[in-house]
């Protein structure tokens, strides 16, 4: 494993942990990570971390029932 691979893996694991801590709330995850929400979306994409996109019509209860 190269240094770059190790850094990418650590970054991906960190991002997944932060998203898990926030229940998938990208805004809250961005606050924890110390970056803007827009920047976090770019970082997540770069690291290939999937995120659940909430429908604008979903209710909070439905979102929580999905385990997110």
Secondary structure by P-SEA (a helix, b strand, c coil): ccaaaaaaaaaaaaaaaaaaaacccaaaaaaaacccaaaaaaaaaaacbbbbbbbccccaaaaaaacc
